[in-house]
Structure formats: structure tokens, C-alpha cells
């Protein structure tokens, strides 16, 4: 009975609208029955997805975006939704609503979405639909969610060469009258293309905001050649900082052994290594204490 709807959803990357279902003879009562039977899911008013919900918060958010773009064909993804469509990592954002831009007179809230007036003609077609250009998305994330959220997404965009600093700066200047412009200006002063993950970006921002000068992706050598590359180094010292998400060792004990040998070689050269975990990022005071202790050890 619902085979045609399932086929339609499959052809549309798993999503469909209430109007499309009605066109196939499936009314609201029948859709509610499908939801109860867990054959489809309600994404937002007028938008549904076929099948069970799976994936990361970002993937679930992008599914919502797909459904909303089907519902609003004149919309483009913006802010956090655009950043997610580009595959950029996000931190400190709310995934429950998509950010869209449409030709509307003022910002409105709809089921599953915050819709704003079109702010730019610079858009790119992504795998999930049309989105504002990457530098616009990065600046919008900073304006909406703060400087650190902006740093996380812009570091990644710079590292992947999706954007360059002059374009990001030009986009910030274009929005000079925004009441949250200081978020974006602070982000601009903190970004670094050398950071390769959310954890590295957040670690660097915490250290920098407490007065430490940080260099990223520092290559360390001894008389036999390159030992490795450290995530960060406190400038002018022999203190190295490594963000350790712990995942890289979970399935490969040999990787842990190699890392232990590498660290032993670094210590023999006189380096002091700080290993930062997710827990340390949630308690910045502890991270700063570790850095100061390492500087004291290094001096001694």
C-alpha cells in the first residue's frame, strides 16, 4: 500500500512532504499510522523521513535540512546547517532547528527551522542542497553561537582550504553593523589553520585566552631524523601540547605502544609533554594548571 511512498522517499534521499504523500492518496491519518509503526518519522510540520532514525547528531540534523529544503524549494542552508552540509565540525550548537535563508521580510520560526531573510547571493550546491558559501557559514556560526564555536568551524574550513582568511575577514566587515559582530571579530583573532580537530581548536583557544603563545603542528627532530609532529608547542619553550581524544588507540594497541616510544624519545630530548583530554576541556582551570606545571618542570 505504501510502496509508492517508500520509492518516492528513496529517490529523494529518504525524505518526503505531506503534500507528496497526499498526492499518492496517503492522508494525515495514514501518515500518523506509519509513524506509530515506525515506518517513517515526522521531521517537521509538512516533512517526513522514511525508516528508522540512525546516525550522528550532525547526520540527523542534515536529514532535517533535506526535508525542509524539499518543503521550501526557495530556501538555502545557512549558519550551522550550511557548515554541517560542508562536513565541517560543529561545537556548542543546537541541532534541533535548521538555519535557512529565504526571500522573507523578517526572521520567522517554523517547525524545525529558523528562517531568515536572504543575506547573500553567494551560494554553493552541496550534497544536501544549496547553501551559503563556506566563509558566510563560518561567520554566521560565530555570530549565532559565539567566538569559540566560530573558531572550531573556521579552523577546519581553513585547514581543508574551503576558505581563506581574507574572504572570512571580508565577510565579517560586510556585517559590521551586526550587534554580535564582536563574536566574529574575536573568532578572527583566534583562528589557526594548523588545528586539525575540535579538541585541538578548543585546547588552543583556552591556552591562548590565558596568555600562552601557541604554535601549531610543530615538527620535532633528533639526530636520527623526524620523531613526529606535535599538535602544539608553547612558543619559546620546550613544552609540547597533544590533544588526546583516546579514540585513536581504542582498536590498535600497537598505536599506543608507538605513541609511548615517541613520547619517550621526546622526553629524552628535554621536552615536556602535556596530554589534554575532553575532560580537561570541560575544566579549563585544570588545563591551565597543567600548562603552568609543565612550564615549571621545563624550567627546572
N, C-alpha and C positions, 0 to 999 in steps of 0.2 A: 504493500500500500504506500509505503514511504520511500520506495526505491528511487523514484524520480528526484525526490528532495535530497536524498543522500548523494546521488550522482551530481546534482547541481552544486551542492556544498563542496564536493571533492574537486570539481572544476574551478571553484573559487577559493582554493586553499583552505577549505574546511568551514567557511562561513556563509551565511545567507541572511536575507532580511525577511521580516514578517510579510511584506508585500510580495516577495517572490514566492514564499510558501503559499500565500492566499491564491496566487496565480496558478498554483498546482492543485488547488482545491483543498488545502490544509488550513483550517481556521485556527483562531486563538485557542479554542478548547483542545483541539488535536495537538497543537504545539505544547500546551501545558502537560498533556498526557505524555508526550515524548520526553519532556524534561523530567517528569516523575519517574519514567522508566530509564532515565539516564542515557537515553539515546542521543540527546542533544542538550545544549546548555544555553541559558539566557545570558548574553554578554552585556547588553544594554537595551533600553527600550527600542524595539524595532530591529534588533540584531541578535543573531544566534550563531552557535558553533555546533558542528556535528561531532559526536563522540565524547569520550571522557576527557577530562582536563589533565594534561600532563605537561611537564616542563618546568623551567625555572621561572621566577617572578618576571624576568625580562621577556621570556617567551610568551607567557600568559598575557602580559601587557601588549605585546605585539599582535597577538591574536585579537585582542580587543580593538586595537588600531585598525586591523584589517576589516573587522566588522563595521566599524564606524565610517571608514572610507567608502565602503560599499553603500552605507546609508546616506552619506554626504559626499557625492561624487565631485563636488566643487571644493572640497577641503584638502589641505596639505598637513602633514605631520609637522609639529613644531616642538621646541624645547626638549624635554626628556624623551618624548615619543620619537622625535626625529633622531636624537642621539642613539636611542635603542635600535632604531632601524638601520643605522650605520654600523651597528655592532660595537659601539663604544661603551665601556663600563660605566655604571652609574653608582653613586653612593649618596645616601641621605635624601632620597626622593620617594614620593608616594606614587605607587604603581596603580592605584585604584581608578584613576581617571586619566584618559589620554589628553594630550595637548594638541589642539587643532587650530588652524587658521582658515577662516572662510571670509567671503565678502559680506560681512555683517557690520552694523554701525557701532556696536559696542560689545564688550565681553559678556557672554552668556554661559550659563551652566546647563548642560543637558545630561541625561542619564549616561554615565560612563565617560563624560567628556567636559573639558573646559574649552570653549570655543572663543577665539579672539579675532579681531579684525585682521585682515592681511597686513603684514608689516614689511614684506619684501617680495620682490618678483624673482629673487634668486632661489630657485628650487632645483632639486635633483630627483630623478626617479630611482628609488631603492627597491629592493626585493619585496618590500612590504607596502609600497605605494609611494606617491610623490611626497617629498619632504623639503623643508627649508634647507639651504646649503649648510655644510658641517660647521663653518665658523659662526653662522647665525645660531645654530642649535647650541653650540658651546656657550655663547654669550647669554642666550636665553636661560640655560640651566643655571648659570651663575646668578642672574637676576632673580630667578624664581626660587632657588634653593640655597643660595649663599656662595661665598667665595670658595670654600673647600670643595663643595660639590662641583663647582665650575673647574677647579684645578684638576680634579680626578678625570673628568671627561676631556678637558683640553690637553692635558699631558698625553693621554692616549691618542688623541687626534693628531697632535704634533709628532708623536713617535711613529705613527703609521703614515705620516706625511699626507693626511687628509686635509690639513690646514697648514698655514704658516703664520707666524706672529704678526706680520704687517696686516694681513687680512683680518685677523682677530681684533687687532687694535683699531682698524678702520671701522669695524662693526660696532665696537664699543663707543667710539667717537660719534658714530651715527645716532646712537641712543643717549647722547649726553644729557638730555632732559629727563631721563627716567629717574624716578625717585629712589630707585635701588641701584643707581649707577655705581656707587661705591663698592658694592659686591663685585662687580665686573672689573673695576679698576684694581681692587685688591687681588683678584684672581690673576690679572695680567702680570702683576709684580711677582707672583709666586710660581708660575708655570715653568716646567722644565721637560723638554722632550726626552731626557735621559731616563725618566721613570717609566718602568715597564708594567706596572700593576697598580691596582687601587691601594694595596698595602704600602708600596714604595712611595706613592704620591702622598698619602696621609702621613707617613713617617717623616718625610722631608718637610712637609708643611709644619708639623709640630716642632721639629728641631729648629727650623728657620724662624718661626714665630717667637722662639725663646732665645734668639740671638746667635745661634750657631750658623756659621757659614758652611754650606754643603756643596760638595762636588759629586756628580753622579757618574755611574758606570766607570769606575776607576780601575785601570788595568795594573795589576801588581806583578812584578817580575823578580826573580832572583838570578843567581849566576848561571843557572841551568835553563833559564827561559821564563815564559809566562806561567805564573802559578794559577791565575784566574782573574776574574773581574768582580770587583765588589760593587754592590748596589750603590753605596755612598761612602764618602770619606769626609770627616770633619776637616775642613780646609786648614792647612798649616800644621796638622798633627798626624800621628800615626794611628789614629782611631778610625776603624772601618765599621760601617753600619750595614747589616744584612737584614732585610725583611724575610722572615721565615714563616711562610704560611703552613708549613708542616705537610702539605699535601704531596709535595714532590718526593717525599720519602716513603709514603704510605705503601706503595706497591713494589718498591725496589729497595731492599735493604742494602744493596751494593752502592746505591746513590748516597745513602747515609754514611757508609764507610769511606767513599771517595771524598765526601764533604769534610769528614773528620780529618783525613790526611791533609787535605788542602788547608784546613784551619791550623793544623799543627805546623805546617810549613810557614804560614803567615806569622804565627806566634814566635817561631824561631828567628824570624827577621825583625822582631820587635813590635809587630803590630798588635793592637788590642782590638778584639772583635766584639761588637755588640750585636746580639741576635734579638730582633724585635718580633713579637708575635701579635696576633689580633688582640689578645687581652691587653697588651701594653698600649695599644692604640685607644682602647676604651678607658685607660687610666693614664693620661698624658704626663701626670706628675711622676709616675714611675719611670716612664721613658726618659724624661729629663734627668732624673736621679741617676739612671744607668749611664747616660752620656757624661754627666759630671764625674761620676765614679771612674769611668773609663779614662777620662782626661787626667784624673789624679793618678791612676795606675800608670798611665803613659809617662807622666812627668817624673814619677818615682823611678 
